[in-house]
Amino acid sequence: MKKKNILIAAVMALFVFCMAGCGSKEKLKIYLPGEYMSDDLIPNFEKKYNVKVDVELFDSNEMMYTKVMAGGKYDVLIPSDYMIERLIKEDYLQKLDTSKLTNYSKIVSDIKKAPYNGYDPEAAYSVPYFWGTVGIVYNSETVPSAEVEGKGFGIMKDTKYAGKIYMYDSERDSFMIAFKDLGYSMNTSDENEIMAAYDWLVELNTTMSPTTVTDEVIDGMAQGRKDLAIVYSGDAAYILSENEKMRYYTPSYGTNVWVDAMVIPQNAANVDLAYKFIDYVISYDAAMSNTEAVGYASVNSDVLAEVTKEGGMYDGNEAYIPRTGYDKDEVFTDNEFLRKKLSELWIKVKASQ
């Protein structure tokens, strides 16, 4: 690019920036996972409060952690349960005053119970954003339901389906299904159990020829390219809505139940506006728009009831509503030993494919 064009581009960029935010508008900075909100949530909030919102996206909780520990400043973060637990331990988060949240009473009561609340048992630091499970999506025309229910996550190692499975490219979730199928806690610190799960995954890789993906699993299963897949419940809800042959199952011996939640860092620059944003997100209209767009279970009890009632958007969709009452379900905890061990072993697992 010529220098003249660079200068013009710089001037135009400064003009656009000032038009958008150089005035007297308050600013809010949020940091959340990618593709995790409706297109109109931010514009509607900006219009409602006459403010400017800067949105940054992260690919993983670990990426988020690295950035904020390096000095990144945000008013609202939306991490997962185990990462919130870590941030609480490290005194990075502010305690919340829920009296400032007019919609707080609308949060689904089940999220406040075990195992969902283990990361913040007093609900002192976080407000839920979405919740769900990890389970199996399968093609009911090629995989009998009785087989899936009988084998649980072990169905992923049934050689009848070799070359016809998706595994999710996540060390935590992959080791979770191995731990659960072996009858162990997914938060174990027992090295023998960890190595048994490692062997389980290596055997899967060497016998099943899995296709290991992330978001590609959504279109892949919606289009029926494979018979079986490990999928997050919200993505599964979309798959089931697109392909009537697909079913979702979470094993009775337990799975990962999770909550992603909104938190305010200690170094937040605009705390009052952060409270307004959190309260807005859990309000009926914003929560409805969010769950319709993203597919994950709403934390607003009225929205949850509306979309799952007869004729509702997710009526009959078994992947949408997270199950409750299974005492072997678990939330990931902040286990430093396990975190480091799985990071080391996952490299070897992927190399075995």
Secondary structure by P-SEA (a helix, b strand, c coil): ccaaaaaaaaaaaaaaaaacccccbbbbbbbbcccccccaaaaaaaaaccbbbbbbbbccaaaaaaaaaacccccbbbbcaaaaaaaaaaccccccccccccccccccccccccccccccccccccccccccccccccccccccaaaaaaccccccccccccccccccccaaaaaaaaaaaaccccccccaaaaaaaaaaaaaaaacccccccccaaaaaaaacccccccccaaaaaaaaaacccbbbbbbccccbbbbbbcccccccccaaaaaaaaaaaacaaaaaaaaaacccccccaaaaaaaacccccccccccccccccccccccccccaaaaaaaaaaaaaaaaac
